[in-house]
Amino acid sequence: MDMRLRLEAAQDAARQAGAMLLERHGFHVENKAAKDFVTDMDRASEKMIIDALHARFPEDGFYGEETGVSGENDGMWVIDPIDGTTNFIKNIPLFSISIAYMRGGEIEVGVVYAPALGEMFTALRGGGAFLNGKPIRVSDVNDPMQAVASMSFIHREPEVARKVLPQLCELVLQVNDFRRTGSAAFDLCCVACGRVEAFFEPRLHLYDIAAGVLMVREAGGTVTGWKNGPDCLVSGDVMASNGLMHDYFRDRLLLD
């Protein structure tokens, strides 16, 4: 099975969906209609991606944010059609399309496309990670005071927020700076290409992270669950870093 064909197909599908989203990005949407608008865009993007991939690989299964699981096969496409929906609604260009192909529990192919930025991140298991066709690597920063970290805050889960936010307040005083893009897939890619040293967020879904996890690992970084917890692909609790600073961040952020 040639994974390069699947990588090529995923990039093509991401570009098609990205072009459609860019046609609608920038539209003024009334607040009361925003939820319906973004749901329609999510569904349209996901359908476009699934249709394109199914046409080339009819035997593959699919797991999408909007449509759930379809097709019974060991090989499964995992799709987030718009990662960063609030940004999309608010006309902030930090939203992405995330497509991964998994087989036997392994992430084989990853594509994260930020259409408004013109950035296409790609990765093949064992084949490295790339940004617009050029190889990328994680940073070599190993000093907390030089490190920039990224996290999406868990405001929709009050119990988790109450545990994590006090720890974040301490961490803010120990590192150079923090960022929050609003797109977990894009945040993971920022770790992969050395823009930030770490990204951590609990309670994510597989479709949020699958492609980005492969990106970080193929760029030389480390991705795990949070300390004392299960693997991130099982739990959704993601701790990603350049590897050099992994224990530093993992030891300071605890869910239990």
Beta strands, then each sheet from edge to edge (+ up, - down):
strand 1: 61-64
strand 2: 68-70
strand 3: 75-83
strand 4: 96-103
strand 5: 106-114
strand 6: 119-124
strand 7: 128-131
strand 8: 134-135
strand 9: 148-150
strand 10: 177-179
strand 11: 198-201
strand 12: 222-224
strand 13: 238-241
sheet 1: 2+ 1- 3- 4+ 5- 6+ 7- 8+
sheet 2: 10+ 9+ 11+ 13- 12+
end
